Amino acid sequence: MKILIVEDDKKIASFLKKGLEEEYFNIDLTSNGDEAIYLASVNSYDAIILDIMIEGSDGYEVCKKIRRYKIKTPIIMLSAKSTIEDKVSFLNLGADDYLTKPFNFDELLARIRVQLRKNEQKDNILEVADLVLNVTTKIVTRGDKRINLTAKEYSILEYLMRNKNAIIDESTLQDSTIGFEDNPTNSNILNVYIYRLRTKIDKDFELKLIKTYRSQGFKISDENI
């Protein structure tokens, strides 16, 4: 699952990014409100963590524009302001939740999960042949074997499984899972992650699930080709 963090305090931003990545979230990070609006309009995020005092357009304007563009991604706003009037104004802008600084990371994580549960599909189990991914627990198994994945590997696998039987081009898969910060031009990083996934998921099984289509992209399916 992918989260956009909009925060100009470098220490807080780094803390949030590291903590959420350890919880298997894929993170995009920006300190600029105008860039945040652009990213929210071209990417599909599961949640947005939005500070009020940021570079460019402030958090108020970012929230208003995101909602004006009919983007329904849950927004959790962060601010040192703590009055009831402030909270009401944030919610009226279209925010889904509000957290006062300083905050506890575990509380933020709990609030993120509340928003994810609201939008969670009824079927939180993804399956391709005997490969099973539980979106809620983040547990991946194939047959009776539990497969341990890194956060990036998990993110790529979840994306492929949500789009099973469809060929996903490399740029789409990389942008949607690895994130723009780790997406240098002409990078081979996606192929490295695909190789690691194949080693963990397909190596010990006769039926290979992850398939490469030259000049097209990747697909996960139970087709025996």
C-alpha positions, 0 to 999 in steps of 0.5 A, a space after each residue: 500500500 502506498 502513502 504520500 507524506 507531505 512534511 517540510 520538517 526533515 526530521 519528522 519526514 525521515 522519521 515517518 518514512 522510516 517507520 511506515 516503510 517498516 510497516 510495509 507501506 510504500 512511501 512518496 515524500 515531498 515538502 512542497 504543497 504544489 508538488 503534493 497536489 501534482 503527485 496526488 493527481 497522477 498517483 493512486 495513494 491509499 492515504 495522504 499524511 498532510 502537514 499544514 505549514 509546508 512550502 508552496 501551497 499550504 496544507 489548507 490549499 492542498 486539501 481543498 484542491 485535492 478534494 476539488 479534483 474529486 480525489 477521494 484518498 483519505 487525508 490525515 492532517 498534522 498541525 500544532 493547532 489543537 482547538 476545536 475550531 481548528 479541527 472542525 475547519 480541517 474536517 470541513 476542508 475535506 480531511 478525514 482525520 486530524 492529529 496534533 503535533 507532537 504525536 505518537 507514531 503508534 497513534 498515527 499508525 492506528 489512525 492510518 489503519 482506521 482509514 484503510 479499513 474504511 476503504 478496504 475491499 471485502 476480499 482482503 485475500 489475494 490469490 494466484 494458484 497456491 500463492 496467497 497474500 493477506 492484505 491485512 496481515 501482510 502474510 504471504 504463503 505459497 502452498 504450506 510455505 510462508 514467504 518472507 518479503 521486504 517492504 518493496 518486494 511485498 509492494 510489487 507482489 501486491 500490485 501484480 496480484 491485484 492486477 493478475 493476468 494483466 501485463 503491467 509495463 515496467 514504468 507503471 509498476 516501478 512508479 506505483 511500487 518503488 516510488 519516485 524517490 528511488 526511481 532514477 532514470 534508466 535504473 535496473 532496480 525493478 528487475 532486481 526486485 523481480 529477480 528476488 521475488 522469483 527466487 522466493 516465490 517460483 524457484 522451488 515450484 514447478 508452476 512459475 507465476 511471475 512472467 516477463 514479456 519482453 518490451 512489454 512488462 510483467 504479469 502474474 498468472 497461473 497460466 502454464 506457459 
